[in-house]
Amino acid sequence: MKAIELDEVQKALDQYSNRDVYIHLETTNGAYAKHFDRNAYNVGAFIRNAEVRYTRAKLVDAGDAFRVGLKMDKGWIYAEGVTDWELNEDGQLLMAGHDSEGRVMVALQISENPFRY
């Protein structure tokens, strides 16, 4: 993955708008928090292969990371803290946010085909 460049990633996001796509969205501090503090509160969310159609994508520079919003007819998909991205060999747009130690804290991925497990 490489660091997000706003114009490039916005263009990649736009290529999927108004099309049926599959979304993978994940956030976690999960096991990372428990390794350092037994009393830490684990949080996380996970959705994979949700089929959606978004009409607009917005990538916003939030200083040290980016926010991604996908506008659908009846709501939004939103990810904050994204720092890196790539278009892989399968044509999937992969975005992730990593902490200072390189651990994944948020992932948002978009594909025209279901993600493999």
C-alpha contacts under 8 A as a table, 3 or more apart, distances in Angstrom:
res1	aa1	res2	aa2	distance
1	M	84	D	5.82
1	M	85	W	5.20
1	M	86	E	5.26
2	K	84	D	5.24
2	K	85	W	5.56
2	K	86	E	6.56
3	A	83	T	5.99
3	A	84	D	4.45
3	A	85	W	6.42
4	I	8	E	7.84
4	I	9	V	6.69
4	I	83	T	5.81
4	I	84	D	5.01
4	I	85	W	5.87
5	E	8	E	5.57
5	E	9	V	6.16
6	L	9	V	5.42
6	L	10	Q	5.95
6	L	59	L	6.93
6	L	60	V	7.74
6	L	61	D	7.48
7	D	10	Q	5.15
7	D	11	K	6.17
8	E	11	K	5.22
8	E	12	A	6.34
9	V	12	A	4.92
9	V	13	L	6.10
9	V	59	L	7.71
9	V	85	W	7.65
10	Q	13	L	5.05
10	Q	14	D	6.10
10	Q	57	A	7.43
10	Q	58	K	7.03
10	Q	59	L	6.08
11	K	14	D	5.09
11	K	15	Q	6.44
12	A	15	Q	5.38
12	A	16	Y	7.36
12	A	93	L	7.21
13	L	16	Y	5.80
13	L	17	S	7.03
13	L	57	A	6.11
13	L	93	L	7.74
14	D	17	S	5.26
14	D	56	R	7.25
14	D	57	A	6.22
16	Y	19	R	5.78
16	Y	20	D	7.97
16	Y	21	V	7.12
16	Y	54	Y	7.93
16	Y	110	I	7.95
16	Y	112	E	7.95
17	S	53	R	6.91
17	S	54	Y	5.38
17	S	55	T	5.28
17	S	56	R	6.04
17	S	57	A	7.07
18	N	53	R	5.77
18	N	54	Y	5.65
18	N	55	T	5.08
18	N	56	R	7.81
19	R	53	R	5.48
19	R	54	Y	7.18
20	D	51	E	6.53
20	D	52	V	5.64
20	D	53	R	4.77
20	D	54	Y	7.95
20	D	112	E	6.91
21	V	51	E	5.56
21	V	52	V	5.54
21	V	53	R	6.15
21	V	110	I	6.58
21	V	111	S	5.56
21	V	112	E	4.67
21	V	113	N	6.95
22	Y	48	R	7.78
22	Y	49	N	4.97
22	Y	50	A	5.35
22	Y	51	E	4.54
22	Y	52	V	6.27
22	Y	110	I	5.74
22	Y	111	S	5.17
22	Y	112	E	6.02
22	Y	113	N	6.38
22	Y	114	P	5.80
22	Y	115	F	7.48
23	I	47	I	7.57
23	I	48	R	6.13
23	I	49	N	5.33
23	I	50	A	5.27
23	I	51	E	6.47
23	I	52	V	7.19
23	I	108	L	7.18
23	I	109	Q	5.70
23	I	110	I	4.90
23	I	111	S	6.69
24	H	46	F	7.61
24	H	47	I	5.61
24	H	48	R	4.32
24	H	49	N	5.87
24	H	50	A	7.03
24	H	107	A	7.42
24	H	108	L	5.65
24	H	109	Q	4.96
24	H	110	I	6.60
24	H	115	F	7.82
25	L	45	A	7.60
25	L	46	F	5.82
25	L	47	I	5.32
25	L	48	R	6.54
25	L	79	A	7.83
25	L	106	V	7.55
25	L	107	A	5.58
25	L	108	L	4.58
25	L	109	Q	6.51
26	E	44	G	7.15
26	E	45	A	5.33
26	E	46	F	4.40
26	E	47	I	6.41
26	E	106	V	5.55
26	E	107	A	5.12
26	E	108	L	6.65
27	T	43	V	7.86
27	T	44	G	4.98
27	T	45	A	5.13
27	T	46	F	6.65
27	T	105	M	5.58
27	T	106	V	4.29
27	T	107	A	6.47
28	T	42	N	7.67
28	T	43	V	5.74
28	T	44	G	4.07
28	T	45	A	6.61
28	T	104	V	7.76
28	T	105	M	5.25
28	T	106	V	6.52
29	N	32	Y	5.66
29	N	33	A	5.75
29	N	42	N	6.09
29	N	43	V	5.87
29	N	44	G	6.51
29	N	105	M	6.17
30	G	33	A	5.85
30	G	34	K	7.05
30	G	42	N	4.85
30	G	43	V	5.82
30	G	44	G	6.36
31	A	34	K	5.18
31	A	35	H	6.21
31	A	42	N	7.26
32	Y	35	H	5.44
32	Y	36	F	7.02
33	A	36	F	5.71
33	A	37	D	6.14
33	A	38	R	7.86
33	A	40	A	5.73
33	A	41	Y	7.24
33	A	42	N	6.50
34	K	37	D	5.08
34	K	38	R	5.06
34	K	39	N	7.09
34	K	40	A	5.74
34	K	41	Y	7.72
34	K	42	N	7.23
35	H	38	R	6.89
37	D	40	A	5.26
47	I	50	A	6.77
48	R	115	F	7.51
49	N	114	P	5.59
49	N	115	F	6.23
52	V	72	M	7.81
53	R	72	M	6.30
54	Y	57	A	7.28
54	Y	70	L	5.84
54	Y	71	K	5.27
54	Y	72	M	4.35
54	Y	73	D	7.23
55	T	70	L	7.44
55	T	71	K	5.68
55	T	72	M	5.63
55	T	73	D	7.22
56	R	70	L	5.87
56	R	71	K	5.09
56	R	72	M	7.31
57	A	68	V	7.25
57	A	69	G	5.69
57	A	70	L	4.57
57	A	71	K	6.26
58	K	67	R	7.99
58	K	68	V	5.77
58	K	69	G	5.15
58	K	70	L	6.54
59	L	66	F	6.71
59	L	67	R	5.74
59	L	68	V	4.66
59	L	69	G	6.57
60	V	66	F	5.50
60	V	67	R	5.15
60	V	68	V	6.54
61	D	64	D	7.77
61	D	65	A	6.39
61	D	66	F	4.64
61	D	67	R	6.61
62	A	65	A	5.45
62	A	66	F	5.07
62	A	67	R	6.54
63	G	66	F	7.23
64	D	83	T	7.88
65	A	80	E	7.62
65	A	81	G	5.01
65	A	82	V	5.49
65	A	83	T	5.13
65	A	97	G	7.60
66	F	80	E	6.16
66	F	81	G	5.49
66	F	82	V	5.02
66	F	83	T	6.28
67	R	78	Y	7.33
67	R	79	A	5.75
67	R	80	E	4.30
67	R	81	G	6.18
67	R	82	V	6.39
68	V	78	Y	5.70
68	V	79	A	5.22
68	V	80	E	6.36
68	V	82	V	7.64
69	G	76	W	6.59
69	G	77	I	5.70
69	G	78	Y	4.49
69	G	79	A	6.58
70	L	76	W	5.52
70	L	77	I	5.03
70	L	78	Y	6.39
71	K	75	G	6.20
71	K	76	W	4.70
71	K	77	I	6.70
72	M	75	G	5.17
72	M	76	W	5.67
72	M	77	I	7.79
79	A	82	V	7.14
79	A	106	V	7.31
79	A	107	A	7.79
79	A	108	L	6.86
80	E	106	V	7.52
81	G	96	A	7.89
81	G	97	G	5.30
81	G	98	H	7.91
81	G	105	M	7.88
81	G	106	V	6.77
82	V	95	M	6.48
82	V	96	A	5.06
82	V	97	G	3.93
82	V	98	H	7.45
82	V	106	V	6.68
82	V	107	A	7.32
83	T	95	M	7.44
83	T	96	A	6.02
83	T	97	G	4.63
83	T	98	H	6.65
84	D	95	M	5.64
84	D	96	A	5.34
84	D	97	G	6.19
84	D	98	H	7.85
85	W	93	L	7.31
85	W	94	L	5.44
85	W	95	M	4.26
85	W	96	A	6.34
86	E	93	L	6.03
86	E	94	L	5.34
86	E	95	M	6.67
87	L	90	D	7.92
87	L	91	G	5.82
87	L	92	Q	5.49
87	L	93	L	4.68
87	L	94	L	6.20
88	N	91	G	5.38
88	N	92	Q	5.48
88	N	93	L	6.75
88	N	94	L	7.36
89	E	92	Q	7.40
91	G	111	S	7.02
92	Q	109	Q	7.06
92	Q	110	I	5.80
92	Q	111	S	4.68
92	Q	112	E	7.41
93	L	109	Q	5.56
93	L	110	I	5.14
93	L	111	S	6.48
94	L	107	A	7.54
94	L	108	L	6.39
94	L	109	Q	4.50
94	L	110	I	6.65
95	M	107	A	5.70
95	M	108	L	5.22
95	M	109	Q	5.87
96	A	104	V	6.66
96	A	105	M	7.46
96	A	106	V	5.48
96	A	107	A	4.21
96	A	108	L	6.24
97	G	104	V	5.83
97	G	105	M	5.58
97	G	106	V	5.03
97	G	107	A	6.39
98	H	101	E	7.48
98	H	102	G	5.11
98	H	103	R	5.11
98	H	104	V	4.50
98	H	105	M	5.47
98	H	106	V	7.20
99	D	102	G	5.27
99	D	103	R	5.44
99	D	104	V	6.64
99	D	105	M	6.54
100	S	103	R	7.53
104	V	107	A	7.22
111	S	114	P	6.74
111	S	115	F	7.26
